[in-house]
Amino acid sequence: MKVLYESTVTNTGGRSGRAVSDDGNLALDIVRPAEQKEKGLPGTNPEQLFAAGYSSCFNGALGRVLRLNGVRYESSTVTATVTLYEDPEDNGFRIGVKMRASVKGLSREEAKKYIELAHTVCPYSKAIKGNVEVELEVLE
């Protein structure tokens, strides 16, 4: 496969640490959601990072399928809600995603068609297919 882009980020400290990209453009404090809520600690967590990456990638895929199909639209918005669940199979954890998307300028039915198509071509969707439950919701 032809490499189009590569990114490297190093974490130290796990969920109570720091993540820094090799080019220095990304440098974030990582905190557990409970600590963030209870202690008001600044920073982000892996679920927020995944939601940011996935929603951005999905919206890019949506724009691409709309353009490739010659669809005229005003704008698109994608919101990813990533949930951390207990996994009774291994006493560990799993994630789930609820993807809410809208395409301004299209009917709900048309938007649904392209949102579902975007889900088949989005690199994040492909990467987690069969492993993470993803619920798609089409918004007005």
PAZAPA-4460 file (N, C-alpha, C; in steps of 0.05 Angstrom, whole numbers, plus 32768, in hexadecimal, padded with zeros to 4 digits):
% residues 140
    n_x    n_y    n_z   ca_x   ca_y   ca_z    c_x    c_y    c_z   seq   type   mol
   8011   7FE8   8000   8000   8000   8000   8011   8019   8000     1      M     A
   8008   802D   7FF2   8016   8046   7FF1   800F   8056   800B     2      K     A
   8024   805F   8019   8021   806F   8031   801B   808C   8029     3      V     A
   8004   8096   8034   7FFD   80B2   802E   8004   80C5   8045     4      L     A
   8004   80BA   805D   800B   80CA   8074   8011   80B8   808C     5      Y     A
   8022   80C1   809E   8028   80B2   80B6   802B   80C5   80CD     6      E     A
   8021   80BD   80E4   8023   80CE   80FB   802D   80BE   8113     7      S     A
   803D   80C9   8124   8047   80BC   813B   8042   80CC   8154     8      T     A
   8035   80C0   8168   8030   80CD   8181   803A   80BA   8197     9      V     A
   8048   80C5   81AB   8052   80B6   81C1   8044   80BE   81DB    10      T     A
   803B   80AA   81EA   802E   80AF   8203   8041   80A5   821A    11      N     A
   8042   80B5   822E   804F   80AD   8247   803B   80B0   825D    12      T     A
   8039   809D   826F   8027   809F   8286   800B   8094   8281    13      G     A
   8005   8089   826A   7FEB   807D   8265   7FD5   8091   8267    14      G     A
   7FC0   808A   8276   7FA8   809B   8279   7FAD   80B3   828D    15      R     A
   7FC4   80B4   8299   7FCB   80CA   82AA   7FE7   80D3   82A1    16      S     A
   7FE8   80DD   8288   8002   80E3   827D   8002   80F9   8268    17      G     A
   8011   80F5   8253   8014   8109   823E   8017   80FB   8224    18      R     A
   800C   8107   820F   800F   80FD   81F3   801B   8114   81E2    19      A     A
   8030   810D   81D4   803F   8121   81C4   8045   8115   81A8    20      V     A
   803F   8124   8193   8045   811B   8178   8062   8120   8172    21      S     A
   806D   8111   8160   8089   8113   8159   8090   812E   814D    22      D     A
   807D   813C   8141   8082   8157   8136   807C   816D   814A    23      D     A
   8071   8166   8162   806B   817A   8176   8051   8189   8172    24      G     A
   8043   8183   815D   8029   8192   8158   8014   8189   816B    25      N     A
   8016   8172   8177   8002   8168   818A   8011   8162   81A4    26      L     A
   8008   816F   81B9   8014   816A   81D4   7FFD   816E   81E8    27      A     A
   7FF4   8157   81F3   7FDD   8158   8204   7FE1   8149   821E    28      L     A
   7FD6   8155   8234   7FD4   8147   824D   7FBD   8133   824B    29      D     A
   7FC2   811A   8254   7FAE   8106   8253   7FA5   8101   8270    30      I     A
   7F8B   8101   8275   7F80   80FD   8290   7F69   80E9   828E    31      V     A
   7F65   80DB   82A4   7F4E   80C9   82A6   7F35   80DA   82A8    32      R     A
   7F1F   80D1   829A   7F06   80E1   829B   7EFD   80E6   82B8    33      P     A
   7EFF   80D3   82CA   7EF6   80D7   82E6   7F07   80ED   82F3    34      A     A
   7F21   80ED   82EF   7F32   8102   82FA   7F2C   811E   82EE    35      E     A
   7F26   811E   82D5   7F1F   8137   82C7   7F05   8142   82D4    36      Q     A
   7EF2   8131   82D8   7ED8   813A   82E3   7EDA   8141   8300    37      K     A
   7EE6   8130   8310   7EE7   8133   832D   7EFB   8149   8336    38      E     A
   7F12   8149   8329   7F28   815B   8332   7F2B   8174   8320    39      K     A
   7F1C   8174   830A   7F1E   818B   82F7   7F38   818D   82E9    40      G     A
   7F46   8176   82E6   7F60   8176   82D9   7F5E   817D   82BB    41      L     A
   7F70   818E   82B2   7F6F   8194   8295   7F7B   817C   8285    42      P     A
   7F72   817A   826D   7F7D   8165   825B   7F66   8158   824C    43      G     A
   7F6D   8142   8240   7F5A   8133   8230   7F5D   8115   8237    44      T     A
   7F4E   8104   822A   7F50   80E8   8230   7F4E   80D9   8215    45      N     A
   7F56   80BF   8215   7F56   80B0   81FC   7F3B   80B0   81ED    46      P     A
   7F25   80AF   81FC   7F0B   80AF   81F0   7F05   80C9   81E1    47      E     A
   7F0D   80DF   81EC   7F0A   80F9   81DF   7F1B   80FA   81C6    48      Q     A
   7F33   80F0   81C8   7F46   80F0   81B1   7F3B   80DF   819A    49      L     A
   7F30   80C8   81A1   7F24   80B6   818D   7F0C   80C3   8180    50      F     A
   7EFB   80D0   8191   7EE3   80DD   8186   7EEB   80F4   8173    51      A     A
   7F00   8103   817A   7F09   8119   8169   7F14   810E   814E    52      A     A
   7F24   80FA   8150   7F30   80EE   8137   7F1B   80E1   8126    53      G     A
   7F09   80D1   8132   7EF5   80C3   8123   7EE1   80D6   8116    54      Y     A
   7ED7   80EA   8125   7EC3   80FC   811A   7ECF   810C   8103    55      S     A
   7EE9   8114   8106   7EF6   8123   80F0   7EFA   8112   80D8    56      S     A
   7F03   80F9   80DC   7F08   80E7   80C5   7EED   80E0   80B7    57      C     A
   7ED9   80DB   80C7   7EBF   80D4   80BC   7EB3   80EB   80AC    58      F     A
   7EB6   8104   80B6   7EAC   811B   80A8   7EBB   811F   808E    59      N     A
   7ED5   8119   808E   7EE5   811A   8076   7EDC   8106   8061    60      G     A
   7ED6   80ED   806B   7ECC   80D8   8059   7EB1   80E0   804E    61      A     A
   7EA0   80EC   805F   7E85   80F5   8056   7E88   810A   8040    62      L     A
   7E99   811D   8044   7E9D   8131   802F   7EA8   8125   8015    63      G     A
   7EB9   8112   8018   7EC4   8104   8000   7EAE   80F6   7FF1    64      R     A
   7E9E   80E6   7FFE   7E89   80D7   7FEF   7E74   80EA   7FE3    65      V     A
   7E6F   8100   7FF1   7E5C   8114   7FE5   7E68   8120   7FCC    66      L     A
   7E82   8128   7FCD   7E8F   8133   7FB5   7E91   811F   7F9E    67      R     A
   7E99   8107   7FA4   7E9C   80F2   7F90   7E82   80EB   7F82    68      L     A
   7E6C   80F0   7F90   7E51   80EA   7F85   7E44   8103   7F7A    69      N     A
   7E53   8119   7F79   7E49   8132   7F6D   7E32   813F   7F7D    70      G     A
   7E31   813A   7F97   7E1B   8144   7FA7   7E22   8160   7FB1    71      V     A
   7E10   8172   7FAC   7E13   818E   7FB6   7E06   8190   7FD2    72      R     A
   7E15   819A   7FE5   7E0B   819D   8000   7E18   81B6   800C    73      Y     A
   7E0D   81BF   8022   7E17   81D7   802F   7E2E   81D1   8042    74      E     A
   7E2A   81BE   8054   7E3E   81B7   8068   7E37   819C   8075    75      S     A
   7E4A   8191   8083   7E45   8178   8092   7E51   817B   80AD    76      S     A
   7E44   816D   80C0   7E4E   816D   80DC   7E4D   8150   80E6    77      T     A
   7E62   8148   80F3   7E63   812D   80FF   7E6B   8130   811C    78      V     A
   7E5C   8123   812E   7E62   8122   814A   7E65   8105   8152    79      T     A
   7E7C   80FE   815E   7E81   80E3   8168   7E80   80E3   8186    80      A     A
   7E6F   80D2   8191   7E6F   80CD   81AE   7E7B   80B2   81B3    81      T     A
   7E92   80B2   81C1   7EA0   8099   81C6   7E9A   8092   81E4    82      V     A
   7E91   8079   81E8   7E8A   8070   8202   7E9D   8059   820A    83      T     A
   7EA7   805B   8223   7EB8   8046   822E   7EA6   8033   823E    84      L     A
   7EA6   801A   8238   7E96   8006   8246   7EA7   7FF1   8254    85      Y     A
   7E9D   7FE5   8268   7EA9   7FCD   8274   7EA6   7FB6   8260    86      E     A
   7EBA   7FA6   825E   7EB9   7F8E   824D   7EB9   7F75   825E    87      D     A
   7EA2   7F68   8263   7EA1   7F51   8274   7EB1   7F39   8269    88      P     A
   7EB6   7F38   824F   7EC5   7F22   8244   7EE1   7F1F   824F    89      E     A
   7EEE   7F36   8254   7F0A   7F35   825E   7F0E   7F47   8276    90      D     A
   7EF8   7F50   8282   7EF9   7F62   8299   7F09   7F7C   8292    91      N     A
   7F09   7F83   8279   7F17   7F9B   8270   7F02   7FB0   8267    92      G     A
   7F08   7FBC   8251   7EF7   7FD2   8247   7EF3   7FD0   8229    93      F     A
   7EDE   7FDC   821F   7ED8   7FDE   8202   7ECF   7FFB   81FD    94      R     A
   7ECF   8003   81E4   7EC3   801C   81DD   7EAC   8017   81C9    95      I     A
   7E9A   802A   81C9   7E84   802B   81B5   7E83   8047   81AB    96      G     A
   7E77   804A   8193   7E76   8065   8187   7E5A   806A   817D    97      V     A
   7E50   8082   8183   7E37   808C   8177   7E3F   80A3   8165    98      K     A
   7E3B   80A0   814B   7E42   80B4   8138   7E29   80C3   812F    99      M     A
   7E27   80DD   8134   7E11   80ED   812C   7E1A   80FF   8116   100      R     A
   7E0D   80FE   80FF   7E16   810D   80E8   7DFE   811B   80DA   101      A     A
   7E04   8132   80CF   7DF0   8141   80BF   7DFD   814C   80A6   102      S     A
   7DED   814F   8091   7DF7   815B   8079   7DE2   8171   8072   103      V     A
   7DEA   8189   8076   7DD8   81A0   8071   7DD5   81A3   8052   104      K     A
   7DBC   81A5   804A   7DB7   81A8   802E   7DAC   818E   8021   105      G     A
   7DAB   8178   8030   7DA1   815F   8027   7D89   8156   8038   106      L     A
   7D77   8147   802C   7D61   813B   803B   7D6D   8127   804E   107      S     A
   7D5E   8120   8063   7D68   810C   8076   7D6E   80F1   8068   108      R     A
   7D5E   80E9   8055   7D62   80D0   8047   7D7B   80D1   8036   109      E     A
   7D80   80E7   8028   7D98   80EA   8018   7DB1   80EA   802B   110      E     A
   7DAF   80F9   8040   7DC5   80FB   8053   7DCC   80DF   805E   111      A     A
   7DB7   80D0   8065   7DBB   80B5   8070   7DCB   80A3   805D   112      K     A
   7DC4   80A5   8043   7DD1   8095   802F   7DEF   809B   802E   113      K     A
   7DF7   80B4   802F   7E13   80BC   802D   7E22   80B8   8047   114      Y     A
   7E14   80BB   805E   7E20   80B6   8078   7E27   8098   807A   115      I     A
   7E15   8087   8071   7E1A   806A   8072   7E31   8063   805F   116      E     A
   7E32   8070   8048   7E48   806B   8035   7E62   8074   8041   117      L     A
   7E62   808B   804E   7E7B   8095   805B   7E85   8081   806F   118      A     A
   7E73   8074   807D   7E7A   8060   8092   7E89   8049   8085   119      H     A
   7E84   8043   806C   7E91   802C   805F   7EAD   8034   8055   120      T     A
   7EB3   804E   8052   7ECD   8056   8046   7EDF   8065   805A   121      V     A
   7ED4   806D   8071   7EE4   807C   8085   7EF9   8069   8090   122      C     A
   7F13   8071   8090   7F28   8060   809A   7F24   8058   80B8   123      P     A
   7F19   8069   80C8   7F14   8062   80E4   7EFE   804C   80E5   124      Y     A
   7EE9   8050   80D5   7ED4   803C   80D5   7EDE   8021   80CC   125      S     A
   7EEF   8021   80B7   7EFB   8008   80AE   7F0D   7FFC   80C4   126      K     A
   7F1C   800C   80D2   7F2E   8002   80E6   7F20   7FF4   80FD   127      A     A
   7F08   7FFD   8104   7EFB   7FF2   811C   7EE4   7FDF   8114   128      I     A
   7EDF   7FDB   80FA   7EC9   7FCA   80F1   7ECA   7FAF   80FE   129      K     A
   7EB3   7FA6   8109   7EB1   7F8C   8115   7EBC   7F8B   8131   130      G     A
   7EC7   7FA1   813B   7ED3   7FA1   8156   7EC7   7FB5   8168   131      N     A
   7EBC   7FCB   815D   7EB0   7FE0   816D   7E94   7FE5   8161   132      V     A
   7E80   7FE5   8173   7E65   7FEB   816A   7E63   8009   8164   133      E     A
   7E5A   800F   814B   7E57   802A   8142   7E3A   802E   813B   134      V     A
   7E2D   8041   8148   7E11   8048   8142   7E11   8062   8132   135      E     A
   7E04   8061   811B   7E01   8079   810A   7DE6   8086   810F   136      L     A
   7DE7   80A1   8113   7DCE   80B0   8115   7DCF   80C7   8102   137      E     A
   7DBA   80CA   80F2   7DB8   80E0   80DF   7DA8   80F6   80EC   138      V     A
   7DB4   810E   80ED   7DA7   8125   80F8   7D9C   8137   80E2   139      L     A
   7D89   8147   80E9   7D7D   815A   80D5   7D91   8170   80CF   140      E     A
***
